[in-house]
Amino acid sequence: MPMLDPSNYDRDLTVGEVAKRSGVAVSTIHFYESKGLIKGWRSEGNQRRFSRDVLRRVAVIKVAQRLGISLASIAAAFEALPKDRSPTDKDWKRMSEVWREELDDRINKLTRLRDELDRCIGCGCLSIRECPLRNPWDELSEAGPGPRLLDPL
């Protein structure tokens, strides 16, 4: 039966059909399921089956990942959704508002990093006193690990 046949609209999808329709590999579908981002079940013949709403969820995952949103953040957003339906416009608006804040924060950090690196690239030696990466005698060790000057908490 062709997929466009209206009598197929209520039919569950195989993992291969979900992969083909969503444009991701079968292994990606299995990965998303293992992370709890999508849910399937086993048929009487022991094959994976998915309801059609999984296509919308996979689309949301792909868009969010393209934006740089972590799988953990996607999973947290999906926790607030009912398990038995596709995300709606309202759901997407709520998720995107949270993700917008994450993206704005990341943009601000990347802008600061870019601006600081411009000075380093001009210097190249990391030895001048004004260098934002300089940390003589490990003075910042008490503040914690990582690039304390470039990524203040």
N, C-alpha and C positions, 0 to 999 in steps of 0.2 A: 504494500500500500504506500502511495506517495505521502510524504510528510505534510503536504499542503492540504490533504484531504481533511475536511472538517471533522470527520468521524475519528480522526487520529488525535484531536486536540486533548482528549482526556486520557490518552494512552500514556503509560509511563515510558521513560526513555532508558535505553541501555547506556552504559558508560561510554561506549563508542559514539553513540548519537549525541550525548552531551558534549563530548570532546569536539566532534565535528561541528556541531551547531555553535559552540562557544569559541572555537578557534584556539583551543589549548590542547595539549597532549593528554592522552588517557592517564599517564602517570601524574600529571598535574591535578586531574580530577581526584585521583586517589589521595594525593598529598593534601588537597584542600579538605577532603573528607576526614583524613587522619587528624587534621588540626581542628576539626569541629566547625569549619566554615560552611560546609554543606553537609546534607544528610541524605543517605540512600539506605537501601535495604536489600536483602537477598530474596530473589524470587523462589518459587517452589523448585525450580531447576538449579538453584544455587548461583544465579547470576545477579550482578549488581543492577539495581533499578533506581531511577530517580524520578521525582515528579517534575513537571515542566517549570515550576517556580525556581528550580535550581539554575536555570539559564540566566535569570535576572540576577541571582546572587553571584554567579560567576562573572557576569558583566560588571557588577559593582566592584568585585574584587580586582578585576583587571584594571578598571579605571583608577581605583584607589592606589594600586601598586604603581601604575604609571605616574601618579602624582608623588610617589615616594612614601606613601603611608605604609607603616609596618603591618605585618600580618597580625601582630598582637593588638594593634589599634583597630584593625578591621574586625577581628574576633570580638573585641569589646563592644563595638558598635552593633554587631549582629546579635549579641546577647540581649539587647533591648528589643529586638524584633520578634514578633510571633513566629514560631517554627513552621506554621502550616500555610504560609502565603509568601508571595513575592514582596520585596520592599516596594512601598508606594512612593509617590512624589513627596509626601510629608516625611516619610522615613528618610529618604535621600536628603531632604533639606536639613533634618536634624544631624545626620551623619556628616554632611558637608560643612555644617557650621563648626563642629568639633574639629574636623580635619583642616578647615581654613585656619584656625588658631595654630595648629601644629605647623602648617605650611608657613604662616607668617613668622613664627618663631624660627623655623629653619632658615627662611630667607634672611632674617635679621642676623643670625649667626654667620651665615655664609657671606653676607655683605661685610660684616666686621672682619672676618677671616681674610677675604679678598683685599680689603683696604690695608690690613696689617701686612699681608704678604707682598703687596706692592712695594712697601718700604724695604722689606728683606730682599726682594728680587733686585732692587736698585743697589743694595749694599753687597749682598752675596757672601759676606764673611761671618755673619752672626756674632761679631765681636764688638760692635759699637755699643756704647752705654745706653743709647735710646732704643735699642732693639727690643721689640716686644716678646721675643723668644728667649732672650738672655735670662739666665737664672744662676748667677755666680754662686758657687759654694752650696748649691741646692737649697737656697733660701726659702723656697716655697714648699719644701717637702712636708712641712707640718700642716699645710693647707689641704693635703690629699694628693692622690695620683692624677696623672694626666696633664694636659696642657692648661695649666691654671690661668695663664694670662690671656690665652686665646679663647678659652671656653669657660668663663666664670659661671659658677653655679648660682 
